Amino acid sequence: MLLIFVGLACTPSSFAQSSREQAMELAKEALALEENLSVDSLQLRRLEPAEWPDASLGCPEAGKTYAQVATSGYRAVLSAEGTVFRVHVGGGNAVVCGEALRAAGFTPRSGPTFAKGPEPPIPQPTKPALKRLVAQASRDLAERLRSLHSSP
């Protein structure tokens, strides 16, 4: 009888929900620690499954090497005090990715928003050299799209 109960308690859907909740908590804890924030001040905006080709969880740091093993996990978007953060979770680890995204007029919604919610703002570089590269890439893309659109 005990085996049946354990089998029912560990169905794939309950395991996935548990894994999702653990990922959400791990993301919040990692962000709170790195940004010196209260876990209670963090609001989950989105949490979606992700797959990364290595242990960097999609956020490699220059000069570091990572185990070349496919890693399943979650991509989280959290907010606190008008700032949006990306956190990747997988393999029992969480990584705060990139710079915080400060959005003018951004107001966090109450409660979690998952994959179908609005996209967070795209981060803009702050260094002049990077700004020039982004502008150049934008112009190049616009030209390529125009030429594709105008060709017969």
Buried (B, 14 or more C-beta within 10 A) or exposed (E): EEEEEEEEEEEEEEEEEEBBEEBBBBBBBBBBEEBEBEEEBBBBBBBEBBEBEBBBBBBBEEEEEBEEEEBEBBBBBBBBEEBBBBBBBBEEBBBBBEEBBEBEEBEBEEEBBEEEBEEBEEBEEEEEEEEEEEEEEEEEEEEEEEEEEEEE
